[in-house]
């Protein structure tokens, strides 16, 4: 089927079979004809129709046809009305073709026979919000937004922005927030209060989007919560902003950031009333969140600002059609994007040129970093479980809540990574399978590509995964008889000791430039720490490398030790290995195999808040 059209009247040409419509067509229930897309970046004007809370972009001819469909007019009558009221002369068969091949697949026309209308393609992507759940209904959101819309009155905006700027200058240039961090360290339960404030500030952010839309004359949808990757995130349905001018849409995009800054101003005011320094840390965290919101590579506020500046609704979803439109006939089958004006076309090209490499690098880093994330999540989980057990023994409700929160936060990065890998991998696999179905040669190539990719991942991951790590062959294994808490010194058979009775308090992990007590270190070994002892006369550059190893992961102790049999001796509970120095590959193998290993009687126990001050 081919439809050709130029700018002159009576020039619509149709090739192919034309469907016969037995009764007058009608629009699907809930379809709303909105009008012309204002501030469009397309060379030809685009028109909008709303269905299922989403906007569908049409050419003017399709919009004019939809405009006169009322369930009573026949295709002949529709053709006559469109020909009188628009630049096009169309026949009944041409109208029938447009309805059947264009409007009906979009679900805008009731199907012949009264069947269900077509469902719109699923929206969203891996970098957008999904699994949305409306919490606050549309009527309530609009009632809340209506009085707040006056905060967008330009003179008031100028005053408030000046106050925001002055308060931030005072906070970061004069007041500072160092004591805010100290207050949280000494009273960790305040973290929960701070988190509650940040959630409230997030709600204020969403009300900013809503109030901006109402100020521009639009109507807000529901407010609720969804998932960004696997992180919970708030959202407000401001789809109606497409009715507005470009300036109105930009105000809606930036309204959340504006209200977020107003929330920060309110927190500063709360600090002035209460004198609680930890509140000021909330201002810093809000500013960090605003910076994150402005990143244009994710479907956050900055992305929508960019799309509205370009005049192209949702750049990500239009990327495929845009690339096909650039390639022309060489692009293969698929929808193409209408011609763009020069500036939006350049903006789109620059966006893709920056985004595609950035996402590719992100994918490579994410995939390559899986073993490190597994190790970090395992470490953090063991540590927080230990903290949780300690808090339960002491009956501290705040400690239990904090340990549970930190346990969830420790697992989240790994969950996000797994989600991204599965999502992207599934799409790549589907594309590879589809490409391979063309002929046997392609199928073989696709199969070999898949096997090769799996092999590369195995080579990258397996040696780094902590539970698959192999220990060096010359590790000395020593049977440890006792592990009681004792006061005073202990005579150990090995130097450095590999286990045994020890002091009641463990040694804090980290790097030391002076000897530390064996008895405290053995307690740390019991918790799963690896102890790296080095000769005091070791060169400074090698000490520096050992220091970096000490802080590369938790549960690593480094300290000088007299009388070593080798430049460096590394020890875990019941295990010991002499190596030539920090660059000996056996050292990292040992750490990977025995740090927080099941051979430690109390693995995951604390390696902080004990004795000693690492350097």
Buried (B, 14 or more C-beta within 10 A) or exposed (E): EEBEBEEEEEEBEBEEEBBEBEEBBBBBEEBEBBEEBBBBBBEEEBBBBBBBEEBBBBBBBBBBBBBBBEEEBBBEBBBBBBBEEBEBBBBBBBBBBBBBBBBBEBBBBBBBEEEEBBEBEEEBBBBBBBEBEBEBEBEEBBEBBBEBBEBBEEEEEEEBBEBBEEBBEEBBEEBEBEEBBEBBEEEBEBBEBBEEBBEBBBBBBBBBBBBBBBBBEBBBBBBBBBBBBBEEBBBBBBBBBBBBBBEBBBBBBBBBBBBBBBBBBBBBEBBEEEEEBBBBBBBBBBBEBBEEBBEBBBBBBBBBBBBBBBBBBBBBBBBBBBBBBBEEEEBEEEEBBBEBBEEBBEBBBEBBEEBEEEBEEBBEEBBEBBBBBBBBBBBBBBBBBBBBBBBEEEEBEBBBBBBBBBBEEBBBBBBBBBBBBEBBBEEBEEEBEEEBEEEEEBBEBBEEBBEEBEEEBEEEBEEBBBEEBEBBEEBEEBEBEEBEEEEEEBEBEBBBBBBBBBBEBBBBBBBBEEEBBBBBBBBBBBBBBBBBBBBEEBEEEBBEBBBEBBEEBBBBBBBBBEEBEBBBBBBBBBBBBBBEBBEBEBBBBBBBBBBBBEBBBBBBBBBEEBBBEBE
